[in-house]
């Protein structure tokens, strides 16, 4: 897809599906760091997030915005996953495709990055660990990507 970084950023910032997650992460037009993610070599969480969990997602969906690593459907601008801290991962899963009951995921969880509270996010955002068994993370993100393409 031939689209500029500025257009991608504008799609993300103007997509109503992203408003609460952008507010939660404190991301806005003032954040200068915005790029397609590339191998940083030192961020083990990002390596796991992108190379393992998002292995079946096109790499142009890998976005570094501020201090966060996101996966974004470039066409719709919808954020469907992000890394928080070092090893805490979130997804906007395709509840129907995965047989997950919406609203049944914990809103506060003790993680390797401390206690994380996502009560201010929509119930469509969940901790990856609450909806994907070990080894199923990439399926969860792949389903989320296809759902984001429809939004």
C-alpha positions, -999 to +999 in steps of 0.1 A: +000+000+000+014+034-010+005+057+019+026+082+038+033+080+075+014+113+080-017+098+064-014+067+085-011+088+117-041+109+106-062+078+100-053+065+135-060+098+152-093+104+134-108+069+138-135+070+165-127+034+174-093+046+186-103+076+208-104+058+242-072+038+235-054+069+223-065+087+255-055+058+277-020+057+261-018+096+261-012+096+223-021+127+203-008+149+175+019+164+198+037+130+200+066+133+176+078+097+175+057+080+148+071+054+125+068+019+110+085-003+136+118-018+128+139-042+147+152-023+177+173-052+189+169-044+226+132-045+233+124-082+241+087-074+244+085-058+210+104-088+195+078-112+210+049-089+201+058-084+164+078-115+154+059-141+174+024-129+182+018-108+151+038-130+127+009-134+102+001-096+101+017-075+073+047-056+087+034-022+076+008-026+104+036-025+130+036+011+143+058+027+169+038+057+183+054+075+212+067+048+235+042+023+224+042-005+199+009-009+181-006-030+154-029-010+131-051-018+101-036+007+077-067+008+055-092+017+084-067+032+108-081+009+135-057+000+163-063-037+172-034-044+195-007-028+215+022-035+239+022-019+273+053-018+294+077-047+286+055-078+284+019-068+287-001-072+255-036-061+245-058-070+217-092-060+203-101-096+195-127-109+171-149-122+199-172-141+175-145-158+155-127-170+187-158-179+207-150-154+235-177-138+256-174-100+255-172-084+289-159-115+306-122-106+306-106-090+337-103-052+336-075-051+361-046-076+361-013-081+379+013-084+352+051-085+349+048-047+344+028-043+376-009-040+382-025-027+350-061-013+349-080-010+317-114+000+331-113+032+310-111+012+278-141-003+259-149-039+268-137-049+234-101-044+246-087-072+266-054-085+280-041-110+255-033-134+282-070-136+292-082-147+257-053-166+241-037-197+254+000-200+250+008-207+214-025-192+202-015-155+204-008-152+166-043-166+158-059-141+181-040-111+165-047-125+130-084-126+137-083-092+152-066-078+121-093-092+098-120-077+120-102-043+120-102-044+082-140-045+083-144-016+109 
